Every structure is written in structure tokens, then in C-alpha cells.
């Protein structure tokens, strides 16, 4: 099935390039070119256009938190004293290394975080000594992750 996207940069060849890179982010551009039967330079040009269009946001190493010693992984909702505090709180949360994701959300919480910690005691310290002291934080509600069932990218093809 060919998916229709709002961005004209996402033609079929670019969708295939993204799909291949989603399967293996280290795939050589020359291997992509062979797979798609196009020139190596065309692959380079197309990937550059995808980066310039902010479709590809970058390439990074994906670490396994548990293997890195982070035994406690939580999802934490933050309620704010007033809605106007949300952006300032998010800026402060960027400074906490253990807060690895932060989303603005609707509903009961203003922000929803993913937090990693070595253990429950370290998580408690992060929560009480780093998060709760941020101006505008009213309360938090945390959910401990027992493990990821899956983690995947958005569909391309």
C-alpha cells in the first residue's frame, strides 16, 4: 500500500529509503542504492532533502536502559498549579538527565515523562528532589514499567 503524506518530499522512493533506514539505521547508502536500483549519489541527495525537510530528525544510537544499569523505568504524569507553568517546567526538566522524554498532553496531566533510574530509591530522589521542587509542579503520578512489549517507528509503507 502506498501511503499518502502531506509532504511532497515523501514520494515512493523516499518512502522506501526511510523504510530501509528504519530497518537498519546503519545501512550503507550504497546498499540502499543497490536495493532500489538507483545511483548512490541520488540516495545521498534524497536523504539530504529528507533531513532538510525535517522528516529525518537525525541518526542516533538506541541504548538499552536496563543493560545500562537503569533498573527502574517510569512514566510520570505532572499536574501543574496553573497551565501557564507547563513550558517553564518542561525547560527545567530538560536539565534532569534521567528525564529522557517529556510530552505535553491533554487530560489530567499537563506533562507526561519517561524517567530512568538505577533503582526505586534513586527514582524517589529524582522525583522529590529534582521534579517536585520545580516551580509550578502541583503533583505527580508515576507508573513503573515492567518492560517494553515493543517499540517501533511510525509506519512509512
Secondary structure, DSSP 4 states (H G I P E B T S, - for coil): -PPP-SSTT--HHHHHHHHHHHH-TT--HHHHHHHHTS-HHHHHHHHHHHHHTTSS--------TTTTT--EEEEEEEEESSGGGHHHHHHHHTT-TTEEEEEE-SSS-SEEEEEEESSHHHHHHIIIIIITTSTTEEEEEEEE----S---PPP--
